């Protein structure tokens, strides 16, 4: 299941083609949206995009890991990780099923 990767340039081109802004304005708009999402996540906020899904920042505590080669225990520092939870609408769209009357839960 080899899919192609969508890049920022692809997103800018799509905005240019579908919205009618200039290429420069389209690139600025895409960059502004991505920057705002990234800044919200860096502050630990959840970003919820209706009919798409939610980007959630979770705190992970310190734990003990193990080096698989040596078996030696290694402490893993506490950290924040980002999780994406797709909406039910996006799940149905990906699987090609119809979401009859389902409300967006995310």
N, C-alpha and C positions, 0 to 999 in steps of 0.2 A: 504494500500500500504506500507507494512512493508519491507523496504530494509535493507540490512546489511551495516554496516559502514566499509569503507576501512581505514585501519590504516597505519602508517608509515611502520610497519613491513610488511604489505601486499604489499606496493609499493616496498620495498626493495626486497622482494621475487620475485615479478614480474620482476624487473630488473635483478636479479640473474638468473631466468629461461630463459628470452628472450634475454639478452645481452651476457651472458656468463662470466660476471665478478665474482669474488669470492663473498661470502656473505658479507665479511667485506668491500670490495670495493663497492659493490652495496649499502650497508647502508651508506657509506661515500658519495657516489654520490647523493643519495636521500637527505641526510642531507644538503649537499652543495647547491643543487638547492633550497630547501625550505628556507634555511637561506638567500640566495641571494634575493629571492622573498620578504621575510619578511623585510629585510634591505631596499630594494628599497621602499616598501610601507611605512616604518617608516620615510623615508626621504620625503614622500609625492609624490613620483613618481608613474606614472601609469605603471602597468605591463601588457603587451599585449602578449598573447600567440596565435599565428596564428592557426586558425581552432579550437580554444578552447574558448577563450574569453579574457576579460580585467578585471583586478582588479584596481579599481579607488578609490583614497582617496578623500573624499569631506569634505569641511569645513562646519560645521553647526553653525549658530550664536546663541547667547543667546536668550532665549525665556521664556515665562511664562507658566508653566505647572500647572496641577491641581491634587491634591491628590484625587483619585476616592472615597476613603472612607469618607473623611471629607469635600471635596470640597474646601479645603484651597489652595490658589495659592502658588506655589513654583517656584522660579527661576531655570531654567535649564541652566547650564554653557555652553559656547561655546565648541565645541569638534570636533574631526575629526572622520569620520566613513568610513568604507570600503564598497564598493559596487562591486558586480561581475556582469558583463554584458556578457552573453554568446554570442558566435558568431552565425551567422545564420547556419553554418555547424553543430555546436553542438546542436542547437535547433532542426534541422531536424533529427539528429541522435537520440536524445532523443524521439522524436515523431514518429520515424520509417518512416519518409517520405524522399523522394529523393530530393536533392537540385540540380535539373537539371541545370547545367551550371552556378550556382550562384557563384559569387566570394565572398571570405571571407571579410565581411565589417568591422570586428573588428580587 
